């Protein structure tokens, strides 16, 4: 595998355990919103580990790549990435993966837990460069309100699209003051699908294209709801797991 260098040019704490790292590659990386990259990460004792991370932004003029990194307890790769300083250099692969947008022909529902929002954020940036022509729903599930990611960006997109795009956060461990949705993302799919159409089933396998990113268990349960309860067929359900 051919590797290339990239320099860390920005870092931002966006949740208690999540940092957004921005790298400037030494050579242009060609990718499609939703794809991922391997990072070769220096850890202790001059050793390296390789981890795969979704690119959290759409292609842009400066060529920068953003990654939302959750620091995993006792995780050597994520811990090392959180400790990087501006100017540090890391090696990366070319972009890979098939979790990318299909032609926009119907409403879009995006479902994520935690940093599973990263490839969906990239897709949203690509989608909203032109005026939206279909309803979009973005369902993000986390434990508590401080864990919500990219809230300001998603709220800004709601305003930009005059509500055609709607952000639907849900907390599995809500604080007493929380007034939004609670529970796991898959429990809200029926209502969210209903918000883009009164009839959740269409003649081509589902009224919406659904993009799901998160842990395998969530994906399995969400797919079960879509297929068995709502009548969606496989071609309308697009998934990417990160465990």
Secondary structure, DSSP 8 states (H G I E B T S, - for coil): ---EEEEEEEEEEEETTEEEEEEEESS-----TT-EEEEEEE-GGG-EEEEEEE--S---TT--EEEEEE--TT-HHHHHHHT--TT-EEEE---B-S-------SEEEEEEEGGGHHHHHHHHHHHTTS---S-EEEEEEESSGGG--SHHHHHHHHHHTTTSEEEEEEESS--TT--SEES-GGGGHHHHHHHH-SSS--TTS-SEEEEEEE-HHHHHHHHHIIIIIT---GGGEEEEE--
